[in-house]
Amino acid sequence: MDTNKTVAVIGGGIAGMEAATFLSARGITVYLIEKEDKLGGHLLDWERLFPTMRNGSEVVKFLMDGVKADNIKIMLSSKLTAAEKSGKGYNLRINENVDLFADAVLVTTGYDLFDATKKEEYGYGIYDNVITSADLEKIFMSGKALQTKQGNVPKKIGLVHCVGSRDEKAGNVYCSKVCCVTGVKQAIEIKQKMPYTEVFNFYMDLRMYGMHFEALYKKAQADFGIQFIRGRLSEASEDQNGGIILKVEDTLMGKPLKLTVDILVLLIGLIPAKGSKEVGELFGLKNGVNGFYKTTDQHTLTNSSNVDGVFFAGACTSPKTITNTITDARAAASTVAAYLFNYRSLERKIEQNEDFWLYNTK
Amino acid sequence: MSFDWFVLPFSIGALILIVVLISRYILWVIKLSRADRRKSWRSVFSFKLFQAVWEVFNESLLHRKIFRVNALLGWMHMTFALGWFLLIVIGSVESKFHKEKVFNMPYDPIFLRYFEHDVHGFWFAEGFTTIMDTILLLLLVATIMAVSKRFFKWIYGMKRTTKLHPGDQIALASLWLIFPMRFIAESFTAGIYGNGGYLTQTAGDIFATFLPLKSLELGAWWTYSSALCLFFLFLPFSRYMHIPTEVFLIYLRKAGVKTPDNKLTGFSEFETYSCSRCGLCIDQCQLSETTGYDDQAVYFLQKLRRNILQEESSHNCLLCGKCTNICPVGIDITKIRLLKRTEFAPEMLFNYRHYENVIHHDERKVDVAYFGGCMTHLTPKIKIAMTGIFRKLNIRYNFVDENGSICCGRPLKLAGNHMQARDLMQENKRIIIATGAKILVTSCPICYNIFKNEYKFDKIQVLHHSEYLNLLHKEGALKLTPNEEKMVYHDPCELGRMMNIYEPPREILEKSGKLIPVQKEKNFADCCGGSLANLPLSEDNRRKVSKEALTKLLAPSPDILVTACPLCKKTFSNVSDTPVKDIAEVVYERMIE
């Protein structure tokens, strides 16, 4: 049941892939535009996934099976450089030389990782043995053993939660949603690989909201002996052997704590993507208070934008887990189809209430 | 003796004013410390009195400082002050000639034209009339300027002028009336008796053509006298209190009196009442520009005078010192605000015992003690640069707070907690002296300020690292390979306005690369917004202040933004896409081993 409709999906991460799959199933031609030379986005750099420890590559494979449809035109190493309204749809220019027309645009530009060098006090980019959660995944993926830069087996490893999230000074007041449980997952993985290494997680709150997350957290403590210390890291410095000296306050004990670890892992948060900003400027898309795209409504119109014919899916509107992203992508596909085929469902209106009052800003 | 009933309002007003002023000043002098009182008596019989008179002439009459900042405003203030002063002085001399008496009534010079119709009474009488008319003309122009400033402040380059309270408004209205009324009264009299000068006579002759001057004359003089009376009565409760008070303030300053570090005295009363509410501080205030709070220096002092100051107002300030910098009266508003905070500060008990477990001090005897400070520990690139420089140059140093530290005490002081700060300072001082170092180098201007001003080391020279690095470079120990990167330098408030260190960082940066000037620098530099002096300030507002300051700094599109304060570095790093570096990092990168 081919239709003559086309949709451009901007971003070939998991949201873009799954949305493309579901759009194509309705007979819509999809241009899946990805700036890198591979589909899969950030998931390609992640080894195993919480809470089940499934391999990320299995999910990528599942999603790849979806985008094999004939009416999905995958455009790799492609960047949207211009967009112009044309009738009800858009004329889009890719890489300065390819022009195409789309009846609707689905933006799936995802997120960027917080730049940990912004928290200079944690020493990322300064001390050799300070790495980020993303670096740790790359080490896991490489299959190499986790070692200090000096080539030693780490005896103690610290993981710091909320780096660049819930941090007014860093300018990000929101919760990145995935780091708490990633911290628990990575701590367990370290323990699985190196049972004799002591692992400490420093947290403000542990938000185990998802199904099975709490069980994972419990397992981390009961079966793996991972120590969870409530307190935000105040500063890190380096000792002569390359060890990282941590100054933390244990807020449950009410005492300052000094601890030297061999490797420090920073659980970096998710921030609005640079790509979102560029694409947003082309279409005139509105950002919310935290810099992610602003959806038309917080509860109901969660895939609609302020621009007619442009929709959102995935982590470009807020940090999301893989589960959430896939669900959101399918919802977006449905919303785009409703728009293209004039379903009554999109005619519904809801009174807008601003979220700005939550913040002391305008 | 010349007399008419209309002289009474003026005379009574003047008398009341004198009584109020004298009683206030006596009260404030009593509130001075004994030592300060002694200083002020002694200086009466010294050269300092002449210095004070000279400065009063320059500042209270000529208004040199306002001239420097804003020429139009300077002219207005000068003509008002000097003009009125000359009107009184020359008028008095003139009246003494007319009356041929050395001691005549105080109101005689004021109302001379009413009583004295003969302008040819003595050889220079006409000369006097011409001079007096000229002064009156200048004063009338000044009045027009003053009125226009209220309504067209942009002419004077001001975005905002001071909002006035009722006392000020009445005094202002009467002041606006005084000179036009004098002009009208004198013209009316001249129109009848022909005793005016080129201005008043001309005007009087014109008025005579269409006004019944004889019946209006007395009324005009009554109005003039009443305007004076009203001004005198409201002066002590208005901004114009600065006119008499500043004279005493200048004298006290010359006598060496100042506000002590720990409490406010009568001296700050003299300072507070010397504020003319000129409003130059208003446009300087980044915080009010961003947040809309009306707690700039002028309003803070106004609240202080009216005794309605709330704790919030004392904290609504970054203590960047820009208002103190611009103040033409030289009021140390930053200090007054800080000491007011102390009055509001709650008693707090601290327990520093846990330090014993955390801090392990290096007891080696060394040449240089290096104190990074808390903020430097949060910007470790700075401490890596400094310790790297020490090592490469083989300088025997001791990193005092390497393994944890005691705070220098200034953040507590900035919050008003002087007593608690003292405890920290004592302990810290003991630790620093124990290093045996002759030089104490710190990377943090906040620490530098308190080490230098309040620790009172006997044998230790305190240097900020920008001074120290510049010194090493001048001595030839530190050699640099400059590169082509374009740099702009941000003056930290605590290092610049508070400590007057402007040149050493610039000198060393010029030797390290291309330093390009920025629009607002040195004592006019903006605050980065990170100030520790305003803890209740929301992060959002802080970021706004930072971004605005950053935009100006990055206007010349530099490759890097350089500063000399870990707090400024941290604050700007959070909002800047251009790399932000400390001066120590720049030097460390470019030094030749």
HADDOCK unambig.tbl for C-alpha pairs under 7 A between the chains (distance, minus, plus):
assign (segid A and resid 118 and name CA) (segid B and resid 573 and name CA) 6.87 0.50 0.50
assign (segid A and resid 118 and name CA) (segid B and resid 574 and name CA) 6.67 0.50 0.50
assign (segid A and resid 120 and name CA) (segid B and resid 378 and name CA) 6.46 0.50 0.50
assign (segid A and resid 120 and name CA) (segid B and resid 379 and name CA) 5.43 0.50 0.50
assign (segid A and resid 120 and name CA) (segid B and resid 380 and name CA) 6.77 0.50 0.50
assign (segid A and resid 121 and name CA) (segid B and resid 377 and name CA) 6.75 0.50 0.50
assign (segid A and resid 121 and name CA) (segid B and resid 378 and name CA) 4.10 0.50 0.50
assign (segid A and resid 121 and name CA) (segid B and resid 379 and name CA) 5.38 0.50 0.50
assign (segid A and resid 121 and name CA) (segid B and resid 380 and name CA) 6.24 0.50 0.50
assign (segid A and resid 168 and name CA) (segid B and resid 539 and name CA) 6.27 0.50 0.50
assign (segid A and resid 169 and name CA) (segid B and resid 539 and name CA) 6.70 0.50 0.50
assign (segid A and resid 170 and name CA) (segid B and resid 574 and name CA) 5.96 0.50 0.50
assign (segid A and resid 235 and name CA) (segid B and resid 377 and name CA) 6.95 0.50 0.50
assign (segid A and resid 235 and name CA) (segid B and resid 378 and name CA) 6.07 0.50 0.50
assign (segid A and resid 361 and name CA) (segid B and resid 540 and name CA) 6.84 0.50 0.50
